[in-house]
């Protein structure tokens, strides 16, 4: 049987994540994928791409690529453009018959999400978000513990993600694009809120039925930074009583992630790369198990966590799955970003710190990640963790 031809991909956006993670992981370490093209509007970044990949065609814009003869031989688009452009690039690629691997978030409002959902279903092309935090070793271990029933059915998650600042982009373009609304689509609630939301959805194995949120810390009104928040508070409620409370900050004194997961028969505590599991034992005492899972949190590229996401993408293409479970999570959570944008716009316009905002209840049908969910039935036993 002849060897299967490798899939050919075009890398859209050649910033920090593309250079430090996608180029070495997606396009350099595998024999089943080839890099066909790189697209970036920055002349300096195109020079860098030519330096690193001198034999790969480079384009200054996506339309020039689509108009080229080369585009006919490409199978998928790998989107590493700024967040506010993800939905537009993903839609145009799906519409033209390409599969799409896309950095988070896939979409920032319900209309964008529904358009992506419809075009993926219509074309049958796979749309996959890069939900890579699931593969940080410490968080992958949390998932294993939940799957094994270590603490029983999950009921509460408390999560804090602390950063001393927004992540910097490449100097040749704009290292502060995450603070400019037209590129980022939002501040910490979009950048780190995306990670937090897909993690808790995976751990509950459910989509939230209600989300509340508040934003604060609207930075100095220079260089377009006004309107991108540095702090966010999100509360997501899940069927059968599950709740997740998420605190996010870009103005902490250090990089740190802390998570508490509470189940019926114990709790899991995460502090960066350290895990502690507590369970009640006979006599009113508590048994503790402690372990370390080094996760390279200081490496902002998170390149180590990308390969398993890529494998999921290729497997979804192989089984003709246009909207894998991670895509459903990402598209569902677009409504959260839309409603948070309302409070962001209000704060930017009036210069006030919003006391809070009630996000609209989700009217979409609830589903387990892969199976329909009938909320009139007892779903306690169905809670788990999606693969």
C-alpha positions in Angstrom: 0.0 0.0 0.0 1.5 3.4 -1.0 2.4 5.8 1.7 -0.2 8.5 2.4 0.8 11.9 1.1 1.4 14.5 3.8 -1.1 17.2 4.4 0.1 20.6 3.2 -0.6 23.6 5.4 -0.4 27.4 5.1 0.6 29.4 8.2 -1.4 32.6 8.5 0.3 35.1 10.8 4.0 34.8 11.7 4.2 36.3 15.1 5.6 34.9 18.4 3.3 31.8 18.7 3.8 30.9 15.0 7.5 31.2 15.2 8.1 29.6 18.6 5.4 26.9 18.6 3.6 26.3 15.3 6.6 26.4 13.0 8.7 23.9 15.1 5.9 21.7 16.2 3.3 21.6 13.4 5.6 22.1 10.5 9.1 20.7 11.4 8.7 17.7 13.6 6.3 15.5 11.6 6.4 13.6 8.3 2.7 13.7 7.8 2.6 17.5 7.4 4.4 19.9 5.0 4.6 23.7 5.2 3.4 25.1 1.9 3.2 28.8 2.6 3.6 31.6 5.2 1.3 34.7 5.1 2.1 37.9 7.1 1.5 41.6 6.3 4.6 42.7 8.1 7.7 43.1 5.8 10.0 42.5 8.8 8.2 39.3 9.7 8.3 38.1 6.1 12.0 38.6 6.1 12.3 36.5 9.3 10.2 33.8 7.7 12.5 33.7 4.7 15.5 33.5 7.0 14.0 30.5 8.8 12.3 28.8 5.8 14.1 30.0 2.7 12.4 27.5 0.3 8.8 28.2 1.5 6.7 30.7 -0.5 5.8 33.9 1.4 2.8 36.0 0.9 1.9 39.5 2.2 -1.9 38.9 2.4 -4.4 36.1 2.4 -6.1 37.1 -0.8 -2.8 36.9 -2.7 -2.3 33.4 -1.4 -5.8 32.3 -2.3 -5.3 33.7 -5.9 -2.1 31.7 -6.3 -1.7 28.4 -8.1 0.0 27.1 -4.9 -3.3 27.5 -3.0 -4.8 24.6 -4.9 -2.3 22.1 -3.4 -2.9 23.2 0.2 -5.1 21.1 2.6 -5.4 23.3 5.7 -4.9 26.8 7.1 -3.1 27.2 10.5 -4.3 30.6 11.8 -2.0 32.4 14.2 -3.3 35.9 13.4 -4.4 38.3 16.2 -7.5 37.1 18.1 -10.0 39.5 16.6 -9.2 38.2 13.1 -9.7 34.5 13.8 -13.3 34.1 12.8 -12.8 36.0 9.6 -9.8 34.0 8.5 -11.4 30.7 9.6 -14.6 31.4 7.7 -12.8 32.3 4.5 -10.7 29.2 4.7 -13.6 26.8 5.4 -15.6 28.5 2.6 -12.8 27.7 0.1 -12.6 24.1 1.3 -9.7 24.1 3.6 -9.5 22.5 7.0 -8.7 25.0 9.8 -6.4 24.8 12.9 -6.9 28.1 14.8 -5.4 29.6 17.9 -8.0 30.5 20.5 -10.6 32.0 20.5 -12.4 30.9 17.4 -15.1 33.6 17.7 -16.0 36.6 19.8 -19.7 36.8 19.4 -22.7 34.6 18.6 -23.1 35.6 15.0 -19.5 34.8 14.2 -19.9 31.4 16.0 -23.0 30.5 14.2 -21.5 31.4 10.8 -18.5 29.2 11.5 -20.7 26.3 12.7 -22.8 26.5 9.6 -19.9 26.7 7.1 -18.0 23.8 8.8 -21.1 21.6 8.6 -21.9 22.7 5.0 -18.4 22.0 3.7 -17.5 19.1 6.0 -14.1 20.6 6.7 -12.7 20.3 10.1 -12.5 23.4 12.4 -10.2 22.9 15.4 -9.2 25.4 18.1 -5.8 25.2 19.8 -7.0 24.3 23.3 -3.5 23.5 24.5 -3.7 24.1 28.2 -5.4 20.7 28.5 -2.0 19.2 27.7 0.1 21.1 30.3 1.3 18.0 32.2 -0.2 19.2 35.5 -3.6 19.8 34.0 -3.5 16.6 32.0 -2.9 14.9 35.3 -6.0 16.7 36.8 -8.0 15.3 33.9 -6.7 11.8 34.6 -7.6 12.1 38.2 -11.2 13.2 37.4 -11.6 10.4 34.9 -10.5 7.9 37.4 -13.1 9.1 39.9 -10.4 10.2 42.4 -12.7 12.8 44.0 -16.1 11.6 42.8 -18.5 13.8 40.7 -17.2 17.3 40.3 -19.2 20.1 41.9 -17.0 23.2 42.1 -13.9 24.7 40.4 -12.1 27.8 41.6 -9.4 29.1 39.3 -7.0 31.9 39.4 -4.6 32.8 36.6 -2.1 35.5 37.5 0.2 37.3 35.1 2.3 40.5 35.8 1.4 41.8 32.3 -0.1 40.9 28.9 2.1 38.6 26.8 4.3 40.4 24.4 4.2 40.0 20.7 7.0 40.3 18.3 8.9 43.6 18.2 8.9 43.9 14.4 5.1 44.3 14.4 3.5 45.4 17.7 4.5 43.8 21.0 1.4 45.3 22.6 -1.3 44.1 20.2 -3.1 42.3 23.0 -3.9 45.8 24.5 -5.4 47.1 21.2 -9.0 46.2 20.9 -9.2 46.0 17.1 -6.6 43.3 17.1 -7.2 41.5 20.4 -11.0 41.7 20.7 -10.5 42.2 24.5 -8.1 42.0 27.3 -7.4 39.2 29.8 -11.0 37.9 29.6 -10.4 36.9 26.0 -6.7 36.0 26.2 -6.7 33.9 29.4 -10.5 33.6 29.8 -10.6 31.4 26.7 -8.2 28.9 28.4 -10.1 28.9 31.6 -13.5 28.4 30.0 -12.5 25.4 27.9 -10.8 23.8 30.8 -13.8 23.9 33.1 -16.1 22.8 30.3 -13.9 19.8 29.7 -13.7 19.0 33.4 -17.5 19.1 33.9 -17.9 17.6 30.5 -20.8 20.0 30.0 -21.5 23.4 28.5 -22.5 26.1 30.9 -26.2 27.2 31.1 -25.4 30.6 32.7 -22.4 32.8 32.9 -21.9 36.0 34.8 -18.9 38.3 34.6 -17.2 41.6 35.5 -14.2 43.4 34.1 -11.9 46.0 35.7 -8.5 47.6 35.3 -8.9 49.5 32.1 -5.4 50.6 31.3 -3.9 54.0 30.4 -5.6 55.7 27.5 -2.5 55.7 25.3 -1.7 53.9 22.1 -5.3 52.5 21.9 -5.0 50.6 25.2 -8.2 52.1 26.5 -10.8 49.4 26.5 -8.8 46.3 27.2 -9.2 45.1 30.7 -6.5 43.8 33.0 -8.7 42.0 35.4 -11.8 39.8 34.9 -14.1 37.7 37.0 -16.2 35.0 35.4 -18.7 32.6 37.0 -20.0 29.7 35.0 -22.9 27.5 36.1 -23.4 24.1 34.7 -26.3 21.6 34.7 -27.0 19.6 37.9 -25.4 22.3 40.1 -21.8 22.5 39.0 -20.2 26.0 39.3 -16.8 27.4 38.3 -15.5 30.7 39.5 -12.6 32.2 37.5 -10.3 35.1 38.4 -7.9 36.5 35.8 -5.3 39.2 36.1 -2.6 40.9 34.1 -1.4 43.0 37.0 -0.3 40.4 39.5 3.2 40.4 41.0 4.1 37.1 39.4 3.1 34.4 36.9 1.0 31.8 38.8 -1.9 29.5 38.3 -4.0 28.1 41.2 -7.0 25.8 40.8 -9.2 24.0 43.3 -11.5 21.2 42.2 -14.1 20.0 44.7 -15.9 16.7 44.3 -18.3 14.6 46.4 -15.4 12.5 47.8 -12.4 14.8 47.9 -10.6 17.7 46.3 -7.7 18.5 44.0 -5.5 21.5 44.5 -3.1 22.8 41.8 -0.4 25.4 42.4 1.6 25.8 39.2 3.2 22.4 38.7 2.2 20.9 42.1 -0.9 18.8 42.7 -2.4 17.8 46.0 -5.3 15.4 46.3 -7.3 15.2 49.6 -9.8 12.6 50.6 -11.7 12.0 53.8 -10.8 8.8 55.7 -12.2 6.9 58.6 -12.0 8.8 61.9 -12.6 12.2 60.4 -9.1 12.6 59.1 -7.9 13.6 55.7 -5.5 11.6 53.5 -3.2 13.6 51.2 -1.4 12.6 48.0 1.2 15.1 46.6 3.0 15.1 43.3 4.9 17.4 40.9 4.2 17.6 37.1 6.6 20.1 35.7 4.7 22.1 33.1 7.0 24.9 31.9 4.5 27.6 32.8 7.2 30.2 32.2 7.5 29.3 28.5 5.0 31.6 26.9 5.0 29.7 23.6 3.6 26.5 25.3 5.2 24.6 22.4 5.4 21.5 24.5 1.6 21.3 24.7 0.8 21.7 21.0 1.6 18.3 19.5 -1.4 16.5 21.1 -3.7 19.2 19.8 -2.3 18.7 16.3 -2.9 15.0 16.7 -6.5 15.6 17.5 -6.8 17.9 14.5 -5.5 15.2 12.1 -7.7 12.5 13.7 -10.7 14.7 13.3 -9.9 15.2 9.6 -9.4 11.4 9.2 -12.9 10.7 10.6 -14.6 13.6 8.7 -15.5 15.3 11.9 -16.2 19.0 11.0 -16.9 20.2 14.6 -15.1 18.1 17.2 -16.0 18.6 20.9 -13.4 21.4 21.4 -14.9 23.4 18.6 -18.3 23.1 20.1 -16.9 24.5 23.4 -15.1 27.4 21.7 -18.2 28.4 19.6 -20.5 28.1 22.6 -18.2 30.4 24.7 -18.2 33.1 22.0 -21.5 34.3 23.6 -19.6 34.9 26.8 -17.1 37.2 25.0 -19.9 39.0 23.3 -21.6 39.8 26.6 -18.4 40.8 28.3 -17.8 43.2 25.4 -20.9 45.1 26.5 -19.4 45.9 29.9 -16.1 46.7 28.2 -17.6 49.2 25.9 -19.5 50.8 28.8 -16.4 51.1 30.9 -14.4 52.5 28.0 -17.0 55.1 27.2 -17.7 56.4 30.7 -14.4 55.7 32.3 -15.9 53.8 35.2 -15.2 50.4 36.7 -18.2 48.2 36.0 -19.6 46.7 39.2 -20.7 43.6 37.4 -22.7 42.4 34.5 -25.3 39.7 34.0 -24.5 37.7 30.9 -27.4 36.3 29.0 -28.4 32.7 29.8 -27.4 30.4 26.9 -30.5 29.4 24.9 -28.6 26.8 22.9 -29.3 23.2 23.6 -27.1 21.6 26.2 -25.0 18.7 25.3 -22.3 16.5 26.7 -19.2 16.7 24.5 -20.3 14.1 22.0 -23.6 13.0 23.3 -27.0 14.8 23.5 -28.0 15.9 27.0 -31.6 15.7 28.1 -31.9 18.0 31.1 -35.2 16.4 32.2 -33.3 13.3 33.1 -30.9 12.6 35.9 -27.5 13.6 34.5 -25.5 13.3 37.7 -24.0 10.0 36.5 -23.1 11.4 33.2 -20.6 14.0 34.4 -17.1 13.2 33.4 -14.3 14.5 31.3 -14.3 14.8 27.6 -11.5 13.2 25.6 
